[in-house]
Amino acid sequence: MVLPEEAEPPDEQAASDRADATKTVTSRSALVLMAQCYEGLASSTTTERRRRGLALAAHHTLIGGRRMLRDSNAGRALGDNAGRVRRWRFTAGMGAVVVALATLAVGAGPAVAAGRLAHKAAVPGSLNAVACTSSTSCIAVGSYGSSGATLTLAEAWNGTAWTVQPTPNPSGGSNSTLAGLSCGAAGSCVAVGGYYNGHGDALLAETWDGTSWTIQTVPLPAGGLGGSLVGVSCSSASSCIAVGSYADSSNTNQPLAEAWNGSNFTPQTVPLPAMATTSTFDAVSCSPSPSVDCEAVGWNFLSGYGEIAMTLAEGWDGTSWTVQNTPIPNNASGGSYPMGISCGSPDACTSVGEADNGSGELSDGWAQVWNGTSWSNQTTANPTGSIDSILSAVSCSASPSTDCTAVGYYSNGSTFASFAEAWKGTKVKVQKTPEPKGSTSGGLDGVSCSSPPGTCTAVGSVSNSSGVGVTLAEGFNGRKWMVQKTPKP
């Protein structure tokens, strides 16, 4: 990775805010923290909120959803009931305030991975990832709230309508969510995520055989205390790589990669960058079979650079993982967090994510490309009126492998909305994504496109007229995006 010339000193006021927020975290719910944080900020101006490092322009990501799962593991692992706040984001004008991208560590007893998956049980549902084997066959996964519990969710698209698929939940577990999904063949998919097992975060994986979902055992690396999976990619029905993070025996977060051979998961050895103190994988993409190459991206803290997250990329050649040098994404002097990656071929991958501009504010979503030898920054675009944005996921075709579509969300200063952008080579263009009538805000978290490019399906969540987050799905027919009605879980 490329290091910044000099790490800026931490903002004392922001540090004080984080410390105050930390004190309010309980061992069983983030809702008190959400209410107290919002109460103190509700009357402040947008400028004040930005100055204090508490971004107003933010997504209403369902707590317990993909980004919350990712970031519950993202901070340093903790063994007590303290909470570690990376960034708090607040929605404007919503009936229910939802805080996203927080790091929480809870649970008495032995040290655990960084945090139980906090959730807002009243939220009906969120779709976090989608995988399509054709324009008329897609599966999306996520989570939903029911009677105070957060449960796994899967829905299937047949080209005309979405239907809910029954999914199992771990026995004795709670706060279960599916964060990543990949289908190695029609009727053969792997979904990954995490849940709270009573002591800390636990790995979760489920497989689809064309008829039903089945929970699979996922072993931790030797000495591992807990963790979560956030992404998976399959090059065939019997060859998949799942990634995330786990707490090692010293309770330090490490990147996690697990290989699926069609029957069992096996942890893989993952090297760490020099000076890395905390690391995580956030997304993975494997090139189409017969290639065995995969690329995983995430971020890490480096000794001597404070809590400025540096992008992390590693390549799998079928035998071992190798750390790759990555440049600092555009406008990311305060930290960068990869959120998605897609490889059309072994020498053509695109990674996307979010960034901090160094002042505690979100900047624009960024993209980087891998040419088989090195990573470089890619030009991105933003919707008209955008103040800041995030790119959550990306899907690239196998031919041409430089044609990609990314989805995410942006803020215009008063609300936030979903959007997409498409690359043809180095040229990029924003695509408008509509949202259901009456919705007040929304965002897209996953996307899957056909190859050659032509049609895409994207999923996420949207806040309806009552301020409640519900599942969202949209389809691109080669000309425009259209909302697809999703059933209530």
Phi and psi in degrees as a GROMACS rama.xvg file:
@    title "Ramachandran Plot"
@    xaxis  label "Phi"
@    yaxis  label "Psi"
@TYPE xy
-95.2188  126.442  VAL-2
-88.7967  149.267  LEU-3
-68.0367  153.215  PRO-4
-61.7082  -39.0712  GLU-5
-155.236  130.552  GLU-6
-77.314  126.614  ALA-7
-70.4457  145.814  GLU-8
-64.1863  147.871  PRO-9
-64.7529  148.277  PRO-10
-74.3093  116.43  ASP-11
-62.9121  -38.5988  GLU-12
-67.2456  -42.8039  GLN-13
-62.8929  -38.8819  ALA-14
-63.5849  -39.8184  ALA-15
-63.298  -41.8986  SER-16
-61.1371  -43.1299  ASP-17
-64.4123  -40.4499  ARG-18
-64.2104  -41.8573  ALA-19
-64.0138  -41.2865  ASP-20
-65.0194  -38.4426  ALA-21
-58.4509  -37.9528  THR-22
-64.2758  -20.7966  LYS-23
-90.154  -6.6117  THR-24
-71.6915  131.657  VAL-25
-101.076  170.111  THR-26
-80.6104  -4.7341  SER-27
-129.938  -4.82326  ARG-28
-161.617  143.522  SER-29
-96.8619  0.17632  ALA-30
-66.5354  -37.2112  LEU-31
-62.8123  -44.4838  VAL-32
-60.3719  -42.6562  LEU-33
-59.2084  -47.2648  MET-34
-64.8033  -43.5198  ALA-35
-67.9156  -41.2597  GLN-36
-62.6553  -45.217  CYS-37
-68.1269  -37.1886  TYR-38
-59.5002  -38.9356  GLU-39
-76.6243  -14.1321  GLY-40
-111.868  -12.1289  LEU-41
-58.739  -33.7783  ALA-42
-96.623  -4.5305  SER-43
-82.0273  160.282  SER-44
-80.1037  164.753  THR-45
-59.277  -40.7701  THR-46
-60.4963  -43.2802  THR-47
-64.3115  -39.0945  GLU-48
-66.4203  -39.2035  ARG-49
-65.7733  -43.3508  ARG-50
-60.6395  -34.8016  ARG-51
-84.1139  4.47509  ARG-52
75.7056  17.8367  GLY-53
-114.535  91.4786  LEU-54
-68.2182  127.685  ALA-55
-77.8694  -41.0289  LEU-56
-75.3129  97.1034  ALA-57
-150.578  163.691  ALA-58
-86.7759  150.125  HIS-59
-90.553  33.0631  HIS-60
-40.5511  131.957  THR-61
-63.0619  127.882  LEU-62
-69.7575  127.039  ILE-63
102.244  -6.27436  GLY-64
-86.4765  -168.399  GLY-65
-60.1632  -48.7663  ARG-66
-70.5288  -34.4764  ARG-67
-66.1695  -38.9122  MET-68
-62.836  -45.0297  LEU-69
-59.0107  -47.9949  ARG-70
-83.0886  -13.1426  ASP-71
-68.2072  -21.348  SER-72
-100.698  -6.40151  ASN-73
-75.644  -31.8533  ALA-74
-81.2308  -177.102  GLY-75
-66.0572  143.201  ARG-76
-67.535  140.315  ALA-77
-129.39  149.328  LEU-78
-111.594  8.26075  GLY-79
-120.589  -161.021  ASP-80
-96.9749  16.5784  ASN-81
-77.6314  157.15  ALA-82
-115.648  144.138  GLY-83
-116.357  120.353  ARG-84
-96.1924  122.352  VAL-85
-85.2501  -57.679  ARG-86
-153.234  141.987  ARG-87
-110.955  139.058  TRP-88
-128.932  137.58  ARG-89
-123.098  140.578  PHE-90
-86.7254  157.363  THR-91
-109.307  129.147  ALA-92
76.4657  19.2017  GLY-93
-98.1375  147.697  MET-94
-68.702  -35.0606  GLY-95
-118.431  119.477  ALA-96
-81.5783  126.953  VAL-97
-120.382  124.619  VAL-98
-94.994  130.412  VAL-99
-119.907  165.271  ALA-100
56.0141  53.9509  LEU-101
-114.38  155.359  ALA-102
-112.028  122.203  THR-103
-123.431  137.683  LEU-104
-124.206  123.625  ALA-105
-140.124  172.98  VAL-106
98.982  126.799  GLY-107
-79.6501  169.858  ALA-108
96.0359  -144.634  GLY-109
-66.4035  159.531  PRO-110
-61.081  145.861  ALA-111
-132.553  169.22  VAL-112
-61.5612  163.832  ALA-113
-68.5722  70.8075  ALA-114
112.192  139.31  GLY-115
-67.7211  149.662  ARG-116
-76.7745  102.59  LEU-117
-66.3825  151.501  ALA-118
-152.375  160.702  HIS-119
-110.851  98.3543  LYS-120
-62.444  -23.7866  ALA-121
-73.0703  -14.015  ALA-122
-76.2129  123.661  VAL-123
-63.982  -39.7507  PRO-124
-178.836  160.342  GLY-125
-147.87  136.851  SER-126
-101.61  123.805  LEU-127
-104.656  -21.9525  ASN-128
-155.045  155.538  ALA-129
-144.184  145.525  VAL-130
-137.809  129.937  ALA-131
-119.456  134.08  CYS-132
-98.0466  -11.2622  THR-133
-162.829  175.622  SER-134
-70.0268  -13.8638  SER-135
-116.718  16.3871  THR-136
-147.276  100.966  SER-137
-134.646  153.893  CYS-138
-130.188  138.112  ILE-139
-124.244  147.237  ALA-140
-130.706  160.583  VAL-141
179.976  -134.154  GLY-142
-156.768  164.108  SER-143
-151.203  159.482  TYR-144
-98.0775  137.418  GLY-145
-149.146  117.482  SER-146
52.0981  43.7495  SER-147
83.1328  1.96945  GLY-148
-115.72  151.395  ALA-149
-105.236  123.715  THR-150
-123.762  157.649  LEU-151
-68.238  152.792  THR-152
-140.79  137.533  LEU-153
-139.083  139.778  ALA-154
-134.65  147.023  GLU-155
-117.967  142.528  ALA-156
-113.791  128.164  TRP-157
-109.354  15.3021  ASN-158
96.959  -13.6325  GLY-159
-126.793  -40.7041  THR-160
-148.958  155.299  ALA-161
-95.5041  140.634  TRP-162
-133.49  147.311  THR-163
-77.7368  135.122  VAL-164
-103.936  133.95  GLN-165
-62.5148  132.444  PRO-166
-126.909  139.036  THR-167
-76.7576  159.676  PRO-168
-124.645  146.172  ASN-169
-57.3414  134.424  PRO-170
-63.836  128.978  SER-171
78.1389  -1.39917  GLY-172
-95.0694  171.6  GLY-173
-146.45  169.586  SER-174
53.05  49.5848  ASN-175
-86.652  136.432  SER-176
-147.771  147.811  THR-177
-104.942  124.025  LEU-178
-109.114  -27.1513  ALA-179
-134.209  156.406  GLY-180
-153.808  142.184  LEU-181
-152.228  142.075  SER-182
-116.435  114.482  CYS-183
-76.2826  -19.4832  GLY-184
-162.964  165.432  ALA-185
-60.1493  128.127  ALA-186
79.8513  11.8289  GLY-187
-139.803  103.478  SER-188
-133.224  155.989  CYS-189
-127.51  128.291  VAL-190
-117.745  142.46  ALA-191
-131.32  160.042  VAL-192
-178.994  -137.797  GLY-193
-165.379  171.353  GLY-194
-158.09  168.893  TYR-195
-97.6865  123.713  TYR-196
-100.569  12.1187  ASN-197
101.717  -16.7886  GLY-198
-124.194  -31.0263  HIS-199
177.841  -167.755  GLY-200
-72.1521  141.481  ASP-201
-129.51  149.186  ALA-202
-72.6988  142.522  LEU-203
-134.744  132.611  LEU-204
-143.072  140.317  ALA-205
-134.563  144.601  GLU-206
-118.043  146.222  THR-207
-112.895  126.238  TRP-208
-107.195  15.0515  ASP-209
96.7109  -12.3765  GLY-210
-126.474  -41.4458  THR-211
-151.762  162.015  SER-212
-96.4951  140.27  TRP-213
-133.099  132.311  THR-214
-72.6266  136.446  ILE-215
-113.643  146.587  GLN-216
-75.5321  132.53  THR-217
-124.209  108.164  VAL-218
-75.6502  144.698  PRO-219
-80.5759  157.674  LEU-220
-59.2825  157.204  PRO-221
-52.5592  128.865  ALA-222
85.0093  -4.57076  GLY-223
-65.4072  142.05  GLY-224
-100.271  -22.7305  LEU-225
166.325  168.895  GLY-226
175.115  -174.247  GLY-227
-146.284  150.803  SER-228
-105.206  138.996  LEU-229
-124.582  -12.4878  VAL-230
-150.798  155.044  GLY-231
-152.511  148.129  VAL-232
-143.731  133.177  SER-233
-118.339  128.213  CYS-234
-91.0974  -15.7458  SER-235
-159.39  177.366  SER-236
-65.9586  -22.1532  ALA-237
-116.755  20.0521  SER-238
-146.756  103.618  SER-239
-137.633  152.895  CYS-240
-123.629  127.19  ILE-241
-111.981  143.493  ALA-242
-131.904  161.964  VAL-243
176.363  -136.452  GLY-244
-152.127  160.086  SER-245
-147.493  161.521  TYR-246
-94.2965  123.828  ALA-247
-79.5145  -173.429  ASP-248
-63.192  -21.3629  SER-249
-96.166  9.61989  SER-250
66.3281  35.8588  ASN-251
-111.053  134.648  THR-252
-70.8416  134.902  ASN-253
-131.733  152.506  GLN-254
-67.6116  144.62  PRO-255
-124.682  133.619  LEU-256
-133.379  132.224  ALA-257
-126.237  133.948  GLU-258
-100.852  133.974  ALA-259
-110.847  126.361  TRP-260
-106.659  15.0773  ASN-261
98.7691  -14.7285  GLY-262
-131.732  -37.0051  SER-263
-141.531  154.337  ASN-264
-97.647  142.566  PHE-265
-135.517  128.041  THR-266
-64.9443  143.075  PRO-267
-108.329  151.01  GLN-268
-75.0998  126.788  THR-269
-120.334  118.79  VAL-270
-72.6532  158.648  PRO-271
-111.776  146.974  LEU-272
-64.0824  154.223  PRO-273
-59.3556  136.795  ALA-274
74.6265  2.96108  MET-275
-67.8026  132.584  ALA-276
-107.155  -32.1323  THR-277
-144.419  132.042  THR-278
-139.929  156.9  SER-279
-154.325  148.044  THR-280
-96.7992  138.484  PHE-281
-115.475  -19.6629  ASP-282
-161.394  156.592  ALA-283
-147.053  149.225  VAL-284
-144.852  129.435  SER-285
-107.984  136.317  CYS-286
-66.2102  152.154  SER-287
-56.6376  145.843  PRO-288
-58.852  143.169  SER-289
-90.452  6.01125  PRO-290
-63.1718  147.115  SER-291
-109.728  4.56618  VAL-292
-77.4111  139.32  ASP-293
-136.304  154.508  CYS-294
-126.196  132.16  GLU-295
-120.558  141.597  ALA-296
-128.625  152.975  VAL-297
-169.789  -148.095  GLY-298
-152.258  165.885  TRP-299
-151.371  156.683  ASN-300
-92.3783  141.932  PHE-301
-114.644  140.431  LEU-302
-57.7564  129.178  SER-303
92.6158  -4.28159  GLY-304
-119.688  19.0454  TYR-305
60.4922  -144.461  GLY-306
-105.944  48.7588  GLU-307
-97.3416  111.044  ILE-308
-71.6838  130.765  ALA-309
-106.771  140.5  MET-310
-64.0097  145.093  THR-311
-125.802  133.663  LEU-312
-137.022  138.134  ALA-313
-139.124  146.171  GLU-314
-112.263  141.11  GLY-315
-110.084  127.233  TRP-316
-107.621  15.2249  ASP-317
96.7763  -13.0363  GLY-318
-125.955  -42.5663  THR-319
-151.91  161.556  SER-320
-94.171  143.634  TRP-321
-133.009  131.073  THR-322
-69.0587  136.008  VAL-323
-116.438  144.568  GLN-324
-72.7648  134.475  ASN-325
-128.187  139.624  THR-326
-76.7759  163.111  PRO-327
-72.2092  126.327  ILE-328
-60.577  158.853  PRO-329
-58.8321  137.219  ASN-330
58.8627  38.0379  ASN-331
-126.589  40.4199  ALA-332
-66.7982  -20.5006  SER-333
-96.6064  1.89509  GLY-334
133.546  151.684  GLY-335
-139.957  140.701  SER-336
-132.389  102.653  TYR-337
-61.9422  144.179  PRO-338
-126.571  -20.2161  MET-339
-156.333  156.813  GLY-340
-151.518  147.378  ILE-341
-145.249  133.86  SER-342
-116.73  116.903  CYS-343
-78.6518  -23.8972  GLY-344
-159.001  170.08  SER-345
-58.9943  -27.1257  PRO-346
-111.534  25.7982  ASP-347
-150.963  96.0231  ALA-348
-128.853  149.931  CYS-349
-127.767  130.554  THR-350
-114.913  142.022  SER-351
-132.154  161.905  VAL-352
-175.78  -159.002  GLY-353
-123.94  162.964  GLU-354
-143.363  158.756  ALA-355
-112.269  130.543  ASP-356
-82.8915  5.46631  ASN-357
99.6379  -9.20344  GLY-358
-115.47  18.8381  SER-359
79.9931  11.0134  GLY-360
-110.16  149.586  GLU-361
-68.4342  143.88  LEU-362
-111.318  -153.833  SER-363
-83.0766  151.644  ASP-364
-59.3221  145.542  GLY-365
-122.637  166.775  TRP-366
-143.527  146.616  ALA-367
-133.549  151.102  GLN-368
-123.522  144.994  VAL-369
-111.115  127.83  TRP-370
-107.074  15.2891  ASN-371
95.9732  -14.7425  GLY-372
-126.491  -40.5227  THR-373
-149.167  161.275  SER-374
-99.0207  144.42  TRP-375
-145.411  157.876  SER-376
-73.0976  143.587  ASN-377
-113.185  143.994  GLN-378
-66.9116  136.821  THR-379
-122.768  167.075  THR-380
-128.637  161.549  ALA-381
-132.044  149.011  ASN-382
-62.0136  153.195  PRO-383
-60.0458  131.061  THR-384
88.5912  1.10586  GLY-385
-71.5669  135.382  SER-386
-94.6269  -43.9432  ILE-387
-152.419  165.54  ASP-388
-154.526  165.345  SER-389
-136.235  136.453  ILE-390
-103.121  118.254  LEU-391
-94.3037  -31.3268  SER-392
-157.052  160.735  ALA-393
-147.508  148.524  VAL-394
-136.238  126.236  SER-395
-116.546  144.293  CYS-396
-79.2136  160.308  SER-397
-77.1542  -30.0071  ALA-398
-152.492  117.768  SER-399
-74.3837  140.657  PRO-400
-73.3389  -7.66333  SER-401
-94.7924  1.68981  THR-402
-91.8123  116.169  ASP-403
-136.888  153.999  CYS-404
-127.97  129.761  THR-405
-117.081  150.248  ALA-406
-129.581  161.265  VAL-407
179.632  -138.001  GLY-408
-159.827  161.898  TYR-409
-143.34  163.577  TYR-410
-113.664  140.741  SER-411
-106.542  10.4384  ASN-412
103.762  -21.3912  GLY-413
-125.034  -25.7741  SER-414
-152.261  -177.007  THR-415
-136.382  153.949  PHE-416
-147.053  157.821  ALA-417
-76.7333  158.551  SER-418
-159.885  167.024  PHE-419
-134.814  155.81  ALA-420
-142.282  146.001  GLU-421
-124.675  137.927  ALA-422
-106.515  137.68  TRP-423
-121.144  96.7194  LYS-424
70.6191  -122.965  GLY-425
-96.6746  -5.32076  THR-426
-85.5241  134.136  LYS-427
-128.317  144.766  VAL-428
-142.875  135.058  LYS-429
-74.4226  138.37  VAL-430
-115.825  131.492  GLN-431
-76.3882  132.588  LYS-432
-117.083  116.43  THR-433
-71.8756  164.492  PRO-434
-128.526  157.627  GLU-435
-55.1359  146.568  PRO-436
-57.3979  133.416  LYS-437
90.048  -8.43665  GLY-438
-73.294  151.845  SER-439
-106.528  -17.9212  THR-440
-168.263  163.402  SER-441
-171.256  171.837  GLY-442
-162.835  153.135  GLY-443
-109.696  135.583  LEU-444
-114.592  -19.7432  ASP-445
-145.096  153.205  GLY-446
-151.344  145.367  VAL-447
-142.309  126.857  SER-448
-120.625  154.526  CYS-449
-75.4204  165.934  SER-450
-135.68  119.757  SER-451
-66.2133  159.907  PRO-452
-60.8389  145.704  PRO-453
-179.664  -47.5493  GLY-454
-125.739  147.632  THR-455
-140.566  155.449  CYS-456
-128.309  132.154  THR-457
-126.693  148.834  ALA-458
-135.076  161.065  VAL-459
179.597  -135.75  GLY-460
-149.35  157.193  SER-461
-141.615  146.534  VAL-462
-91.5693  120.577  SER-463
-80.1696  -173.185  ASN-464
-64.5224  -18.2703  SER-465
-93.3629  2.6525  SER-466
79.4988  17.3172  GLY-467
-102.728  133.735  VAL-468
-76.874  130.203  GLY-469
-133.035  165.107  VAL-470
-65.9463  150.684  THR-471
-136.508  136.122  LEU-472
-139.185  141.645  ALA-473
-138.891  150.02  GLU-474
-122.188  142.613  GLY-475
-112.371  124.394  PHE-476
-99.4535  13.2697  ASN-477
102.002  -15.4484  GLY-478
-124.245  -41.8805  ARG-479
-153.036  161.287  LYS-480
-91.4598  142.773  TRP-481
-136.222  141.765  MET-482
-69.7807  137.781  VAL-483
-112.747  129.474  GLN-484
-68.9275  130.467  LYS-485
-111.391  143.458  THR-486
-77.4341  156.36  PRO-487
-76.2074  130.419  LYS-488
